[in-house]
Amino acid sequence: MDEPNDRPDETELTRALQKKFPRPEYVVLPQTRVPGPGSTDRYRRVDALAISTYRSRGIELHGAEITSDHNEFLSEPPEPDQA
């Protein structure tokens, strides 16, 4: 970890997600646009999206917000409709 506080950066956090959701069972797509609620012409960005690839186990989607800065995390207003 290169930052002075030994906090992981976005790349390291994305790698951790890829480890949690390993290939070939999942594919992890960083910086992905997804349709917004109720509209296909408005998009939101998700920092990472993990998608299961084994149809026989059912389709799973896991979205992740990556925030490596604690102050940024605290300053963002809660938006439950994005959950």
Secondary structure as the mmCIF struct_conf table of DSSP 4:
data_model
#
loop_
_struct_conf.conf_type_id
_struct_conf.id
_struct_conf.beg_label_comp_id
_struct_conf.beg_label_asym_id
_struct_conf.beg_label_seq_id
_struct_conf.end_label_comp_id
_struct_conf.end_label_asym_id
_struct_conf.end_label_seq_id
BEND BEND1 GLU A 3 GLU A 3
TURN_TY1_P TURN_TY1_P1 PRO A 4 ASN A 5
HELX_RH_AL_P HELX_RH_AL_P1 GLU A 10 LYS A 20
BEND BEND2 PHE A 21 PHE A 21
TURN_TY1_P TURN_TY1_P2 ARG A 23 GLU A 25
STRN STRN1 TYR A 26 PRO A 35
HELX_LH_PP_P HELX_LH_PP_P1 GLY A 36 GLY A 36
TURN_TY1_P TURN_TY1_P3 PRO A 37 GLY A 38
BEND BEND3 THR A 40 ASP A 41
STRN STRN2 TYR A 43 SER A 52
HELX_RH_3T_P HELX_RH_3T_P1 ARG A 55 ARG A 57
STRN STRN3 LEU A 61 ALA A 64
HELX_RH_AL_P HELX_RH_AL_P2 HIS A 70 SER A 75
BEND BEND4 GLU A 76 GLU A 76
HELX_LH_PP_P HELX_LH_PP_P2 PRO A 77 PRO A 78
HELX_RH_3T_P HELX_RH_3T_P2 PRO A 80 GLN A 82
#
